[in-house]
């Protein structure tokens, strides 16, 4: 069954992006995580609204920040005893939910904590298959 989603521009201003980084231990190895601090737009990997483009379950795009209202303060998921932070003022506020569930958070490969990290850009629609062009 194909689901049709009406996408409209959200007039709420989006907070400016930051680049917050924190070193963590992930499965016993040093790693680095980074986020943009836009918790108000963080839905979680499994909850962010998306649009299915074909019968292939991997053929979809995540809706852009400007097309969505703010995400729920509690998307109903936790990682261990960590829930989505209401706000991340500094890298110290990032927790397990951020690392394992937040679609905005990126992590280096374990053991490669010195590698530079590039944040995901949600100002535009993010296609799961990068070769896919907008319909």
N, CA, C and O atoms as a GROMACS GRO file, in nm:
protein
  540
    1UNK      N    1   0.084  -0.118   0.000
    1UNK     CA    2   0.000   0.000   0.000
    1UNK      C    3   0.088   0.124   0.000
    1UNK      O    4   0.178   0.137   0.084
    2UNK      N    5   0.064   0.212  -0.092
    2UNK     CA    6   0.141   0.334  -0.102
    2UNK      C    7   0.080   0.440  -0.011
    2UNK      O    8  -0.041   0.464  -0.014
    3UNK      N    9   0.163   0.503   0.067
    3UNK     CA   10   0.116   0.608   0.156
    3UNK      C   11   0.150   0.742   0.094
    3UNK      O   12   0.266   0.766   0.059
    4UNK      N   13   0.053   0.828   0.082
    4UNK     CA   14   0.076   0.962   0.030
    4UNK      C   15   0.085   1.058   0.146
    4UNK      O   16  -0.001   1.059   0.234
    5UNK      N   17   0.189   1.138   0.146
    5UNK     CA   18   0.213   1.231   0.254
    5UNK      C   19   0.213   1.371   0.197
    5UNK      O   20   0.284   1.399   0.100
    6UNK      N   21   0.136   1.457   0.256
    6UNK     CA   22   0.134   1.595   0.214
    6UNK      C   23   0.247   1.668   0.286
    6UNK      O   24   0.253   1.668   0.409
    7UNK      N   25   0.336   1.729   0.210
    7UNK     CA   26   0.450   1.798   0.266
    7UNK      C   27   0.429   1.947   0.249
    7UNK      O   28   0.403   1.996   0.139
    8UNK      N   29   0.440   2.020   0.360
    8UNK     CA   30   0.425   2.165   0.358
    8UNK      C   31   0.542   2.229   0.429
    8UNK      O   32   0.604   2.166   0.515
    9UNK      N   33   0.572   2.352   0.395
    9UNK     CA   34   0.682   2.423   0.459
    9UNK      C   35   0.641   2.466   0.598
    9UNK      O   36   0.536   2.526   0.617
   10UNK      N   37   0.726   2.433   0.697
   10UNK     CA   38   0.702   2.473   0.835
   10UNK      C   39   0.758   2.613   0.856
   10UNK      O   40   0.876   2.636   0.829
   11UNK      N   41   0.676   2.709   0.903
   11UNK     CA   42   0.723   2.847   0.919
   11UNK      C   43   0.812   2.868   1.043
   11UNK      O   44   0.869   2.975   1.059
   12UNK      N   45   0.824   2.767   1.131
   12UNK     CA   46   0.904   2.782   1.251
   12UNK      C   47   1.052   2.793   1.214
   12UNK      O   48   1.103   2.710   1.139
   13UNK      N   49   1.121   2.897   1.266
   13UNK     CA   50   1.264   2.908   1.232
   13UNK      C   51   1.342   2.789   1.287
   13UNK      O   52   1.318   2.743   1.398
   14UNK      N   53   1.435   2.740   1.209
   14UNK     CA   54   1.519   2.628   1.249
   14UNK      C   55   1.642   2.685   1.320
   14UNK      O   56   1.706   2.776   1.267
   15UNK      N   57   1.676   2.632   1.439
   15UNK     CA   58   1.793   2.686   1.508
   15UNK      C   59   1.919   2.667   1.425
   15UNK      O   60   1.929   2.572   1.347
   16UNK      N   61   2.016   2.757   1.441
   16UNK     CA   62   2.139   2.744   1.361
   16UNK      C   63   2.214   2.616   1.396
   16UNK      O   64   2.212   2.569   1.510
   17UNK      N   65   2.279   2.560   1.296
   17UNK     CA   66   2.355   2.436   1.316
   17UNK      C   67   2.484   2.467   1.390
   17UNK      O   68   2.544   2.573   1.374
   18UNK      N   69   2.523   2.372   1.472
   18UNK     CA   70   2.653   2.377   1.539
   18UNK      C   71   2.724   2.247   1.504
   18UNK      O   72   2.664   2.158   1.444
   19UNK      N   73   2.847   2.236   1.539
   19UNK     CA   74   2.920   2.111   1.516
   19UNK      C   75   2.980   2.072   1.651
   19UNK      O   76   3.088   2.118   1.688
   20UNK      N   77   2.908   1.987   1.723
   20UNK     CA   78   2.950   1.943   1.855
   20UNK      C   79   3.013   1.804   1.842
   20UNK      O   80   2.956   1.716   1.778
   21UNK      N   81   3.128   1.785   1.904
   21UNK     CA   82   3.198   1.656   1.897
   21UNK      C   83   3.230   1.606   2.036
   21UNK      O   84   3.255   1.684   2.128
   22UNK      N   85   3.228   1.473   2.050
   22UNK     CA   86   3.256   1.410   2.179
   22UNK      C   87   3.323   1.275   2.152
   22UNK      O   88   3.283   1.203   2.061
   23UNK      N   89   3.423   1.242   2.231
   23UNK     CA   90   3.485   1.109   2.223
   23UNK      C   91   3.407   1.014   2.313
   23UNK      O   92   3.369   1.049   2.425
   24UNK      N   93   3.384   0.894   2.261
   24UNK     CA   94   3.311   0.791   2.336
   24UNK      C   95   3.385   0.658   2.322
   24UNK      O   96   3.473   0.643   2.237
   25UNK      N   97   3.348   0.565   2.407
   25UNK     CA   98   3.395   0.428   2.391
   25UNK      C   99   3.280   0.349   2.335
   25UNK      O  100   3.174   0.341   2.396
   26UNK      N  101   3.300   0.289   2.218
   26UNK     CA  102   3.195   0.215   2.149
   26UNK      C  103   3.246   0.073   2.130
   26UNK      O  104   3.342   0.050   2.057
   27UNK      N  105   3.181  -0.022   2.195
   27UNK     CA  106   3.223  -0.161   2.193
   27UNK      C  107   3.372  -0.175   2.225
   27UNK      O  108   3.445  -0.249   2.159
   28UNK      N  109   3.416  -0.101   2.328
   28UNK     CA  110   3.552  -0.113   2.377
   28UNK      C  111   3.656  -0.036   2.299
   28UNK      O  112   3.774  -0.042   2.333
   29UNK      N  113   3.617   0.036   2.194
   29UNK     CA  114   3.713   0.112   2.114
   29UNK      C  115   3.677   0.260   2.116
   29UNK      O  116   3.561   0.298   2.126
   30UNK      N  117   3.781   0.342   2.106
   30UNK     CA  118   3.761   0.486   2.103
   30UNK      C  119   3.697   0.527   1.971
   30UNK      O  120   3.737   0.481   1.864
   31UNK      N  121   3.597   0.614   1.980
   31UNK     CA  122   3.529   0.667   1.862
   31UNK      C  123   3.493   0.812   1.890
   31UNK      O  124   3.501   0.859   2.003
   32UNK      N  125   3.454   0.882   1.786
   32UNK     CA  126   3.411   1.021   1.801
   32UNK      C  127   3.272   1.033   1.744
   32UNK      O  128   3.242   0.976   1.639
   33UNK      N  129   3.184   1.108   1.812
   33UNK     CA  130   3.050   1.136   1.762
   33UNK      C  131   3.034   1.286   1.745
   33UNK      O  132   3.100   1.365   1.814
   34UNK      N  133   2.947   1.325   1.655
   34UNK     CA  134   2.922   1.466   1.631
   34UNK      C  135   2.774   1.486   1.601
   34UNK      O  136   2.707   1.398   1.546
   35UNK      N  137   2.724   1.603   1.638
   35UNK     CA  138   2.585   1.637   1.604
   35UNK      C  139   2.575   1.787   1.580
   35UNK      O  140   2.668   1.863   1.608
   36UNK      N  141   2.460   1.827   1.526
   36UNK     CA  142   2.439   1.969   1.496
   36UNK      C  143   2.362   2.041   1.607
   36UNK      O  144   2.338   2.161   1.596
   37UNK      N  145   2.324   1.971   1.713
   37UNK     CA  146   2.255   2.033   1.826
   37UNK      C  147   2.111   2.072   1.800
   37UNK      O  148   2.051   2.142   1.883
   38UNK      N  149   2.053   2.030   1.690
   38UNK     CA  150   1.914   2.065   1.657
   38UNK      C  151   1.819   1.957   1.709
   38UNK      O  152   1.751   1.890   1.631
   39UNK      N  153   1.815   1.940   1.839
   39UNK     CA  154   1.730   1.837   1.900
   39UNK      C  155   1.582   1.857   1.867
   39UNK      O  156   1.506   1.761   1.862
   40UNK      N  157   1.542   1.980   1.846
   40UNK     CA  158   1.402   2.006   1.815
   40UNK      C  159   1.361   1.945   1.681
   40UNK      O  160   1.242   1.928   1.654
   41UNK      N  161   1.458   1.912   1.597
   41UNK     CA  162   1.431   1.851   1.467
   41UNK      C  163   1.474   1.704   1.462
   41UNK      O  164   1.473   1.644   1.355
   42UNK      N  165   1.511   1.647   1.577
   42UNK     CA  166   1.557   1.508   1.584
   42UNK      C  167   1.439   1.416   1.616
   42UNK      O  168   1.382   1.423   1.725
   43UNK      N  169   1.404   1.332   1.522
   43UNK     CA  170   1.291   1.238   1.535
   43UNK      C  171   1.338   1.100   1.578
   43UNK      O  172   1.262   1.026   1.641
   44UNK      N  173   1.460   1.065   1.546
   44UNK     CA  174   1.510   0.929   1.568
   44UNK      C  175   1.512   0.856   1.435
   44UNK      O  176   1.426   0.879   1.350
   45UNK      N  177   1.609   0.768   1.417
   45UNK     CA  178   1.627   0.696   1.290
   45UNK      C  179   1.501   0.624   1.245
   45UNK      O  180   1.469   0.623   1.126
   46UNK      N  181   1.430   0.565   1.338
   46UNK     CA  182   1.314   0.484   1.301
   46UNK      C  183   1.183   0.562   1.304
   46UNK      O  184   1.077   0.508   1.274
   47UNK      N  185   1.191   0.690   1.340
   47UNK     CA  186   1.068   0.769   1.351
   47UNK      C  187   1.062   0.889   1.258
   47UNK      O  188   0.954   0.945   1.237
   48UNK      N  189   1.175   0.930   1.200
   48UNK     CA  190   1.173   1.049   1.113
   48UNK      C  191   1.081   1.024   0.995
   48UNK      O  192   1.093   0.922   0.927
   49UNK      N  193   0.989   1.116   0.968
   49UNK     CA  194   0.899   1.100   0.854
   49UNK      C  195   0.975   1.088   0.722
   49UNK      O  196   1.073   1.159   0.696
   50UNK      N  197   0.928   0.996   0.639
   50UNK     CA  198   0.992   0.971   0.511
   50UNK      C  199   0.884   0.942   0.407
   50UNK      O  200   0.767   0.920   0.441
   51UNK      N  201   0.924   0.944   0.283
   51UNK     CA  202   0.833   0.915   0.172
   51UNK      C  203   0.892   0.798   0.093
   51UNK      O  204   1.006   0.803   0.048
   52UNK      N  205   0.812   0.693   0.078
   52UNK     CA  206   0.851   0.575   0.001
   52UNK      C  207   0.836   0.608  -0.147
   52UNK      O  208   0.732   0.659  -0.188
   53UNK      N  209   0.938   0.578  -0.228
   53UNK     CA  210   0.937   0.616  -0.369
   53UNK      C  211   0.902   0.501  -0.464
   53UNK      O  212   0.860   0.525  -0.577
   54UNK      N  213   0.920   0.377  -0.418
   54UNK     CA  214   0.889   0.262  -0.503
   54UNK      C  215   0.860   0.142  -0.414
   54UNK      O  216   0.853   0.155  -0.292
   55UNK      N  217   0.845   0.027  -0.475
   55UNK     CA  218   0.821  -0.096  -0.399
   55UNK      C  219   0.944  -0.147  -0.326
   55UNK      O  220   0.933  -0.234  -0.241
   56UNK      N  221   1.060  -0.093  -0.358
   56UNK     CA  222   1.186  -0.129  -0.292
   56UNK      C  223   1.188  -0.061  -0.156
   56UNK      O  224   1.185   0.062  -0.148
   57UNK      N  225   1.195  -0.140  -0.047
   57UNK     CA  226   1.187  -0.080   0.088
   57UNK      C  227   1.301   0.017   0.117
   57UNK      O  228   1.290   0.099   0.208
   58UNK      N  229   1.410   0.009   0.042
   58UNK     CA  230   1.523   0.100   0.062
   58UNK      C  231   1.514   0.225  -0.025
   58UNK      O  232   1.604   0.310  -0.020
   59UNK      N  233   1.410   0.238  -0.103
   59UNK     CA  234   1.395   0.352  -0.195
   59UNK      C  235   1.301   0.455  -0.133
   59UNK      O  236   1.181   0.455  -0.159
   60UNK      N  237   1.358   0.543  -0.051
   60UNK     CA  238   1.279   0.646   0.016
   60UNK      C  239   1.366   0.768   0.040
   60UNK      O  240   1.487   0.764   0.022
   61UNK      N  241   1.301   0.878   0.081
   61UNK     CA  242   1.378   0.994   0.128
   61UNK      C  243   1.321   1.040   0.260
   61UNK      O  244   1.202   1.028   0.287
   62UNK      N  245   1.412   1.094   0.342
   62UNK     CA  246   1.370   1.160   0.465
   62UNK      C  247   1.326   1.301   0.429
   62UNK      O  248   1.391   1.368   0.349
   63UNK      N  249   1.217   1.345   0.488
   63UNK     CA  250   1.165   1.479   0.463
   63UNK      C  251   1.259   1.582   0.525
   63UNK      O  252   1.313   1.560   0.634
   64UNK      N  253   1.279   1.695   0.457
   64UNK     CA  254   1.369   1.800   0.504
   64UNK      C  255   1.314   1.870   0.629
   64UNK      O  256   1.194   1.872   0.652
   65UNK      N  257   1.405   1.925   0.707
   65UNK     CA  258   1.366   1.996   0.830
   65UNK      C  259   1.260   2.103   0.805
   65UNK      O  260   1.163   2.114   0.880
   66UNK      N  261   1.278   2.181   0.700
   66UNK     CA  262   1.186   2.291   0.671
   66UNK      C  263   1.047   2.246   0.630
   66UNK      O  264   0.954   2.327   0.627
   67UNK      N  265   1.031   2.118   0.598
   67UNK     CA  266   0.901   2.064   0.560
   67UNK      C  267   0.830   1.999   0.678
   67UNK      O  268   0.717   1.953   0.665
   68UNK      N  269   0.897   1.995   0.793
   68UNK     CA  270   0.843   1.927   0.911
   68UNK      C  271   0.827   2.024   1.027
   68UNK      O  272   0.904   2.119   1.042
   69UNK      N  273   0.727   2.000   1.107
   69UNK     CA  274   0.718   2.071   1.234
   69UNK      C  275   0.825   2.013   1.326
   69UNK      O  276   0.896   1.920   1.288
   70UNK      N  277   0.836   2.066   1.446
   70UNK     CA  278   0.933   2.012   1.540
   70UNK      C  279   0.900   1.868   1.575
   70UNK      O  280   0.783   1.828   1.576
   71UNK      N  281   1.003   1.793   1.604
   71UNK     CA  282   0.989   1.653   1.645
   71UNK      C  283   0.933   1.648   1.787
   71UNK      O  284   0.947   1.745   1.862
   72UNK      N  285   0.871   1.537   1.825
   72UNK     CA  286   0.823   1.526   1.962
   72UNK      C  287   0.940   1.530   2.061
   72UNK      O  288   1.048   1.478   2.032
   73UNK      N  289   0.916   1.590   2.177
   73UNK     CA  290   1.020   1.593   2.281
   73UNK      C  291   1.054   1.451   2.324
   73UNK      O  292   1.169   1.422   2.356
   74UNK      N  293   0.955   1.364   2.324
   74UNK     CA  294   0.977   1.223   2.358
   74UNK      C  295   0.924   1.138   2.244
   74UNK      O  296   0.804   1.114   2.235
   75UNK      N  297   1.014   1.092   2.154
   75UNK     CA  298   0.967   1.012   2.041
   75UNK      C  299   0.931   0.868   2.081
   75UNK      O  300   0.892   0.788   1.995
   76UNK      N  301   0.943   0.836   2.210
   76UNK     CA  302   0.902   0.704   2.257
   76UNK      C  303   1.009   0.598   2.248
   76UNK      O  304   0.979   0.479   2.261
   77UNK      N  305   1.134   0.637   2.226
   77UNK     CA  306   1.243   0.541   2.220
   77UNK      C  307   1.348   0.578   2.324
   77UNK      O  308   1.367   0.695   2.357
   78UNK      N  309   1.416   0.477   2.374
   78UNK     CA  310   1.529   0.498   2.465
   78UNK      C  311   1.642   0.404   2.425
   78UNK      O  312   1.618   0.303   2.358
   79UNK      N  313   1.759   0.436   2.464
   79UNK     CA  314   1.876   0.350   2.448
   79UNK      C  315   1.931   0.328   2.588
   79UNK      O  316   1.990   0.418   2.648
   80UNK      N  317   1.911   0.207   2.638
   80UNK     CA  318   1.944   0.182   2.779
   80UNK      C  319   1.852   0.268   2.863
   80UNK      O  320   1.730   0.263   2.846
   81UNK      N  321   1.908   0.344   2.952
   81UNK     CA  322   1.826   0.435   3.033
   81UNK      C  323   1.835   0.579   2.983
   81UNK      O  324   1.800   0.672   3.056
   82UNK      N  325   1.881   0.598   2.859
   82UNK     CA  326   1.897   0.732   2.803
   82UNK      C  327   1.785   0.761   2.703
   82UNK      O  328   1.759   0.683   2.612
   83UNK      N  329   1.719   0.875   2.724
   83UNK     CA  330   1.615   0.921   2.632
   83UNK      C  331   1.668   1.039   2.551
   83UNK      O  332   1.777   1.090   2.577
   84UNK      N  333   1.591   1.082   2.453
   84UNK     CA  334   1.629   1.198   2.372
   84UNK      C  335   1.646   1.319   2.462
   84UNK      O  336   1.557   1.350   2.542
   85UNK      N  337   1.760   1.390   2.452
   85UNK     CA  338   1.776   1.513   2.530
   85UNK      C  339   1.680   1.620   2.478
   85UNK      O  340   1.651   1.626   2.359
   86UNK      N  341   1.631   1.703   2.566
   86UNK     CA  342   1.545   1.812   2.523
   86UNK      C  343   1.625   1.917   2.447
   86UNK      O  344   1.575   1.980   2.354
   87UNK      N  345   1.748   1.936   2.489
   87UNK     CA  346   1.838   2.030   2.423
   87UNK      C  347   1.981   1.985   2.449
   87UNK      O  348   2.012   1.931   2.555
   88UNK      N  349   2.068   2.008   2.351
   88UNK     CA  350   2.210   1.980   2.369
   88UNK      C  351   2.281   2.115   2.365
   88UNK      O  352   2.297   2.176   2.260
   89UNK      N  353   2.324   2.158   2.483
   89UNK     CA  354   2.395   2.287   2.494
   89UNK      C  355   2.543   2.272   2.462
   89UNK      O  356   2.608   2.364   2.413
   90UNK      N  357   2.595   2.153   2.493
   90UNK     CA  358   2.736   2.124   2.465
   90UNK      C  359   2.748   1.975   2.437
   90UNK      O  360   2.652   1.899   2.455
   91UNK      N  361   2.864   1.933   2.393
   91UNK     CA  362   2.885   1.791   2.362
   91UNK      C  363   2.865   1.704   2.485
   91UNK      O  364   2.830   1.587   2.472
   92UNK      N  365   2.885   1.758   2.605
   92UNK     CA  366   2.865   1.680   2.728
   92UNK      C  367   2.721   1.634   2.743
   92UNK      O  368   2.696   1.536   2.813
   93UNK      N  369   2.626   1.702   2.680
   93UNK     CA  370   2.483   1.666   2.690
   93UNK      C  371   2.446   1.550   2.598
   93UNK      O  372   2.338   1.493   2.612
   94UNK      N  373   2.533   1.513   2.504
   94UNK     CA  374   2.503   1.401   2.413
   94UNK      C  375   2.507   1.271   2.492
   94UNK      O  376   2.593   1.252   2.578
   95UNK      N  377   2.412   1.182   2.464
   95UNK     CA  378   2.403   1.057   2.539
   95UNK      C  379   2.389   0.937   2.445
   95UNK      O  380   2.406   0.950   2.324
   96UNK      N  381   2.358   0.820   2.502
   96UNK     CA  382   2.346   0.698   2.422
   96UNK      C  383   2.234   0.709   2.318
   96UNK      O  384   2.248   0.656   2.208
   97UNK      N  385   2.125   0.777   2.351
   97UNK     CA  386   2.017   0.794   2.253
   97UNK      C  387   2.070   0.868   2.130
   97UNK      O  388   2.041   0.830   2.017
   98UNK      N  389   2.148   0.971   2.154
   98UNK     CA  390   2.204   1.048   2.042
   98UNK      C  391   2.288   0.959   1.951
   98UNK      O  392   2.273   0.962   1.829
   99UNK      N  393   2.375   0.880   2.011
   99UNK     CA  394   2.469   0.799   1.934
   99UNK      C  395   2.399   0.687   1.858
   99UNK      O  396   2.432   0.659   1.743
  100UNK      N  397   2.302   0.623   1.922
  100UNK     CA  398   2.245   0.502   1.862
  100UNK      C  399   2.111   0.522   1.792
  100UNK      O  400   2.070   0.438   1.712
  101UNK      N  401   2.040   0.632   1.821
  101UNK     CA  402   1.907   0.648   1.764
  101UNK      C  403   1.891   0.776   1.682
  101UNK      O  404   1.812   0.779   1.588
  102UNK      N  405   1.963   0.882   1.717
  102UNK     CA  406   1.941   1.011   1.650
  102UNK      C  407   1.994   1.008   1.506
  102UNK      O  408   2.109   0.973   1.482
  103UNK      N  409   1.908   1.046   1.413
  103UNK     CA  410   1.946   1.048   1.271
  103UNK      C  411   2.042   1.162   1.239
  103UNK      O  412   2.104   1.162   1.133
  104UNK      N  413   2.056   1.257   1.329
  104UNK     CA  414   2.143   1.373   1.306
  104UNK      C  415   2.285   1.348   1.354
  104UNK      O  416   2.377   1.419   1.315
  105UNK      N  417   2.304   1.249   1.437
  105UNK     CA  418   2.435   1.218   1.496
  105UNK      C  419   2.515   1.128   1.402
  105UNK      O  420   2.461   1.035   1.344
  106UNK      N  421   2.642   1.157   1.388
  106UNK     CA  422   2.732   1.073   1.309
  106UNK      C  423   2.844   1.024   1.400
  106UNK      O  424   2.878   1.089   1.498
  107UNK      N  425   2.901   0.908   1.366
  107UNK     CA  426   3.007   0.851   1.447
  107UNK      C  427   3.120   0.802   1.357
  107UNK      O  428   3.097   0.749   1.248
  108UNK      N  429   3.241   0.820   1.406
  108UNK     CA  430   3.356   0.766   1.334
  108UNK      C  431   3.353   0.614   1.345
  108UNK      O  432   3.281   0.558   1.427
  109UNK      N  433   3.431   0.548   1.262
  109UNK     CA  434   3.448   0.405   1.278
  109UNK      C  435   3.519   0.382   1.412
  109UNK      O  436   3.606   0.461   1.448
  110UNK      N  437   3.483   0.277   1.485
  110UNK     CA  438   3.555   0.248   1.608
  110UNK      C  439   3.705   0.237   1.581
  110UNK      O  440   3.747   0.172   1.485
  111UNK      N  441   3.784   0.300   1.667
  111UNK     CA  442   3.928   0.301   1.648
  111UNK      C  443   3.978   0.413   1.558
  111UNK      O  444   4.099   0.428   1.541
  112UNK      N  445   3.887   0.493   1.501
  112UNK     CA  446   3.926   0.602   1.411
  112UNK      C  447   3.874   0.736   1.465
  112UNK      O  448   3.817   0.817   1.391
  113UNK      N  449   3.894   0.758   1.595
  113UNK     CA  450   3.840   0.877   1.660
  113UNK      C  451   3.902   1.008   1.611
  113UNK      O  452   3.846   1.115   1.636
  114UNK      N  453   4.015   1.001   1.544
  114UNK     CA  454   4.080   1.124   1.496
  114UNK      C  455   4.033   1.164   1.356
  114UNK      O  456   4.070   1.271   1.307
  115UNK      N  457   3.954   1.080   1.293
  115UNK     CA  458   3.905   1.112   1.158
  115UNK      C  459   3.805   1.228   1.164
  115UNK      O  460   3.725   1.234   1.258
  116UNK      N  461   3.808   1.318   1.066
  116UNK     CA  462   3.708   1.427   1.063
  116UNK      C  463   3.569   1.370   1.036
  116UNK      O  464   3.554   1.272   0.963
  117UNK      N  465   3.469   1.434   1.094
  117UNK     CA  466   3.331   1.390   1.075
  117UNK      C  467   3.252   1.496   1.000
  117UNK      O  468   3.266   1.616   1.025
  118UNK      N  469   3.169   1.451   0.907
  118UNK     CA  470   3.081   1.542   0.832
  118UNK      C  471   2.938   1.514   0.877
  118UNK      O  472   2.891   1.401   0.873
  119UNK      N  473   2.869   1.620   0.920
  119UNK     CA  474   2.731   1.606   0.964
  119UNK      C  475   2.638   1.583   0.846
  119UNK      O  476   2.663   1.630   0.735
  120UNK      N  477   2.529   1.511   0.871
  120UNK     CA  478   2.425   1.494   0.769
  120UNK      C  479   2.349   1.625   0.754
  120UNK      O  480   2.326   1.696   0.852
  121UNK      N  481   2.312   1.656   0.632
  121UNK     CA  482   2.240   1.781   0.603
  121UNK      C  483   2.092   1.750   0.583
  121UNK      O  484   2.055   1.683   0.486
  122UNK      N  485   2.009   1.798   0.673
  122UNK     CA  486   1.865   1.777   0.662
  122UNK      C  487   1.793   1.903   0.615
  122UNK      O  488   1.671   1.913   0.627
  123UNK      N  489   1.868   2.002   0.561
  123UNK     CA  490   1.801   2.120   0.506
  123UNK      C  491   1.734   2.085   0.373
  123UNK      O  492   1.643   2.156   0.328
  124UNK      N  493   1.779   1.977   0.311
  124UNK     CA  494   1.719   1.924   0.189
  124UNK      C  495   1.673   1.781   0.216
  124UNK      O  496   1.714   1.720   0.314
  125UNK      N  497   1.588   1.730   0.130
  125UNK     CA  498   1.546   1.590   0.143
  125UNK      C  499   1.668   1.501   0.131
  125UNK      O  500   1.754   1.523   0.046
  126UNK      N  501   1.675   1.400   0.216
  126UNK     CA  502   1.788   1.305   0.215
  126UNK      C  503   1.742   1.173   0.158
  126UNK      O  504   1.664   1.100   0.219
  127UNK      N  505   1.790   1.143   0.038
  127UNK     CA  506   1.753   1.019  -0.030
  127UNK      C  507   1.836   0.903   0.026
  127UNK      O  508   1.958   0.914   0.038
  128UNK      N  509   1.770   0.794   0.059
  128UNK     CA  510   1.840   0.677   0.110
  128UNK      C  511   1.932   0.618   0.003
  128UNK      O  512   2.038   0.564   0.035
  129UNK      N  513   1.891   0.628  -0.121
  129UNK     CA  514   1.976   0.586  -0.232
  129UNK      C  515   2.029   0.714  -0.295
  129UNK      O  516   1.957   0.780  -0.370
  130UNK      N  517   2.155   0.749  -0.267
  130UNK     CA  518   2.207   0.879  -0.314
  130UNK      C  519   2.198   0.899  -0.464
  130UNK      O  520   2.189   1.013  -0.510
  131UNK      N  521   2.200   0.791  -0.542
  131UNK     CA  522   2.192   0.805  -0.688
  131UNK      C  523   2.051   0.843  -0.734
  131UNK      O  524   2.031   0.880  -0.849
  132UNK      N  525   1.955   0.833  -0.644
  132UNK     CA  526   1.815   0.865  -0.677
  132UNK      C  527   1.800   1.016  -0.694
  132UNK      O  528   1.851   1.093  -0.613
  133UNK      N  529   1.734   1.057  -0.794
  133UNK     CA  530   1.708   1.198  -0.819
  133UNK      C  531   1.566   1.230  -0.775
  133UNK      O  532   1.480   1.142  -0.769
  134UNK      N  533   1.541   1.356  -0.745
  134UNK     CA  534   1.407   1.399  -0.706
  134UNK      C  535   1.309   1.367  -0.818
  134UNK      O  536   1.340   1.388  -0.935
  135UNK      N  537   1.189   1.317  -0.781
  135UNK     CA  538   1.090   1.283  -0.885
  135UNK      C  539   1.036   1.406  -0.956
  135UNK      O  540   0.953   1.395  -1.046
   0.00000   0.00000   0.00000
